[in-house]
Amino acid sequence: MSLIEIRKRSLSIETIYHEGGPPAATPLRLAAACAVIHNPYAGRYEPDLMPFMAELRSLGTLLATELVEVLGRDKIEVYSKAAIVGVNGELEHGAVWHEAGGWAMRSILGEPKAIVPSAKAVAATGYRLMVPLHYIHAAYVRSHYNSMEVGIQDAPRPNEILFALVMGTGGRVHARLGGLTKEQVVVHDGQR
């Protein structure tokens, strides 16, 4: 029997044309794919979460594939992941997404080197979470530090978890604060 029972999914897309300055030549697109599932461990302590984490790889692949289809695989420059655990769960139930969601995005995107940033919380239904984003090939590309809000109005319910993956097509519109640029990334260690 599967540990993953999906109640609902959502896909949110933002298109940013400008931030008060001139319109961008190419608008920035950010997208978040979310899935709300039953938490198989709600209300009890489970010492072994590894089977759940392993099974969640399929959900990660589903969400990552959806984002790639919407944004275009070759256009994706930023990414992140998030989990909101309903109040009958624990933070570790969301932490399983680190490997499952991160692995899925890396696999779909051709193994980018930078760490996949994340955010997670245990919260009541309707909670919104700001998810950090950065460049997929190097963590220190300052122009690509950004965030996107994720959440669903009726989720997660107390015995649920909302898992999200976020991707985008570039850095901030009008980024102009210096630092390492994506064109300067040469080490390919995921850091600089």
Disulfide bonds with the S-S distance in Angstrom:
none
